[in-house]
Amino acid sequence: MGRFTIAVVDTAPSLCYSRRTMTTTLPSVKHLGRKWILIDADNKVLGRLASRIAMILRGKHKPTFTPFLDAGDFVIVINAEKIAVTGQKRSQKLYKRYSGYPGGLRERTMGQILETHPDRVLRQAVKGMMPDGPLGRRLLGKLKIYRGAEHPHAAQNPEPISKYLLGANEPYG
């Protein structure tokens, strides 16, 4: 573990005594035991699942959480095509992108995107919950989303997500 030392020095001549230094230990990147976590998105609500994934990617479920360090685990999501959304979002929620040219605004509904690229909807939801900047981009690199039940990460021995991390007592899966 690395050490970060804050020294408090009093320079007044009448108060010449030593004070203890306060230390804060920071986790070293070598000592952050990163795990691979497997999540099955079948019948899971999009926003609830995205917030749990963001929490795991940031490392907030660990006692060594540090806001400015990449302390989280890798996350593999399978069955992204079977993700659930509540209400009329499938037909009413719009994803917009703009090319920069006049008349270049493109709009697609969530249903259209889920048909062709279901991983993009979940990735965009998680991206909105990540910090902006280089740290957020590095954290998103640890998220692997697959349309079906197959994934190429068997060599990493991913563990199925625990009910504690998924929020087992929440309604809608």
C-alpha positions in Angstrom: 0.0 0.0 0.0 1.3 3.4 -0.9 1.3 6.1 1.8 0.2 9.7 1.5 1.6 11.9 4.3 0.3 15.2 5.5 2.7 17.0 7.8 1.4 19.7 10.1 4.1 22.1 11.2 3.7 25.0 13.6 6.4 27.6 13.3 5.6 29.8 16.3 8.6 30.0 18.6 6.6 29.7 21.8 4.9 26.5 20.6 7.9 24.4 19.8 6.6 20.9 20.1 6.2 18.1 17.6 2.9 17.0 16.3 2.1 13.6 14.9 1.8 13.4 11.2 -1.5 12.2 9.8 -1.3 9.5 7.2 -3.8 8.3 4.7 -3.1 5.0 3.0 -3.9 4.7 -0.7 -4.3 1.4 -2.4 -1.6 0.5 -4.9 -2.8 -0.6 -8.4 -0.8 -3.8 -7.9 -2.7 -4.7 -4.7 -6.2 -4.1 -6.1 -7.5 -7.6 -6.6 -9.5 -7.2 -9.8 -12.2 -9.8 -10.4 -14.3 -10.6 -13.4 -18.0 -10.5 -12.7 -20.6 -12.1 -15.0 -24.1 -10.5 -15.1 -27.1 -12.0 -16.9 -29.3 -9.1 -18.2 -32.3 -11.4 -18.9 -35.4 -9.6 -17.6 -33.4 -7.0 -15.7 -34.6 -3.4 -15.8 -32.2 -1.2 -17.7 -31.6 1.7 -15.3 -31.4 -0.5 -12.2 -28.9 -2.8 -13.9 -26.9 0.1 -15.3 -26.5 1.7 -11.8 -25.2 -1.6 -10.3 -22.8 -2.0 -13.2 -21.5 1.6 -12.7 -21.0 0.9 -9.0 -19.0 -2.2 -9.7 -16.9 -0.6 -12.4 -16.0 2.3 -10.0 -15.2 0.0 -7.2 -17.7 1.5 -4.7 -18.5 -2.0 -3.4 -15.0 -2.4 -2.0 -13.6 -0.9 1.2 -10.6 0.4 -0.7 -12.7 2.7 -2.9 -10.9 5.9 -3.8 -12.7 8.4 -6.0 -9.7 9.3 -8.3 -8.4 5.7 -8.8 -9.6 2.9 -11.0 -10.3 0.4 -8.3 -13.2 -1.5 -9.8 -13.7 -4.9 -11.3 -14.3 -6.1 -14.9 -17.9 -6.7 -15.8 -19.2 -9.1 -18.5 -22.9 -8.7 -19.4 -24.7 -11.4 -21.4 -28.2 -11.5 -22.9 -28.3 -7.8 -23.5 -31.0 -8.3 -26.1 -33.4 -9.5 -23.4 -33.1 -6.4 -21.2 -36.4 -5.0 -19.8 -37.5 -1.4 -19.9 -40.5 0.0 -18.1 -43.3 2.1 -19.4 -43.4 3.2 -23.0 -39.7 3.8 -23.3 -39.2 1.3 -26.0 -41.3 3.3 -28.4 -41.0 6.9 -26.9 -37.4 7.3 -25.8 -35.3 8.9 -28.5 -31.5 8.7 -29.0 -30.2 11.7 -31.0 -26.9 12.3 -32.8 -25.8 15.2 -34.9 -23.4 15.0 -37.8 -22.5 18.7 -37.6 -24.0 19.5 -41.0 -27.3 21.3 -41.6 -30.1 18.8 -41.5 -27.7 16.2 -39.9 -29.8 15.4 -36.8 -30.6 11.7 -36.6 -33.1 10.3 -34.2 -33.8 6.6 -33.5 -36.1 5.1 -30.9 -34.9 2.7 -28.2 -36.8 -0.1 -29.9 -34.9 0.5 -33.2 -31.5 0.4 -31.4 -32.4 -2.6 -29.3 -33.2 -4.6 -32.6 -29.8 -3.9 -34.2 -27.4 -3.1 -31.4 -28.8 -3.9 -27.9 -25.4 -3.5 -26.3 -25.3 0.3 -27.2 -28.4 1.1 -25.1 -26.9 -0.5 -21.9 -23.4 1.0 -22.6 -24.9 4.5 -23.0 -26.9 4.2 -19.8 -23.7 3.1 -17.9 -21.7 5.9 -19.6 -24.1 8.5 -18.2 -23.3 7.2 -14.7 -19.5 7.4 -15.0 -17.3 10.4 -14.3 -16.3 12.5 -17.2 -12.8 12.5 -18.5 -10.0 10.0 -18.7 -11.0 8.0 -15.6 -14.5 7.4 -16.9 -13.3 6.3 -20.3 -10.8 3.9 -18.7 -13.6 2.5 -16.5 -15.9 1.9 -19.5 -13.1 -0.1 -21.1 -13.7 -2.7 -18.4 -17.3 -3.2 -19.4 -17.9 -6.1 -21.9 -21.4 -6.4 -23.3 -22.7 -9.3 -25.4 -26.0 -9.8 -27.2 -26.5 -13.5 -26.5 -25.4 -15.9 -23.8 -21.9 -16.6 -25.2 -18.8 -14.6 -24.4 -15.1 -15.1 -25.1 -13.9 -14.5 -21.5 -14.0 -18.0 -20.1 -10.2 -17.9 -19.5 -10.7 -15.1 -16.9 -13.0 -17.4 -14.8 -15.8 -14.8 -14.3 -17.9 -15.2 -11.2 -21.7 -14.8 -11.3 -22.8 -11.7 -9.6 -23.9 -12.1 -6.0 -27.4 -11.2 -4.9 -25.8 -8.6 -2.6 -24.2 -6.7 -5.4 -27.3 -7.0 -7.7 -29.7 -5.7 -5.0 -31.8 -8.8 -4.5 -34.5 -7.1 -2.5 -35.4 -4.6 -5.3 -38.5 -5.1 -7.4 -38.3 -5.8 -11.1 -35.2 -8.0 -10.9 
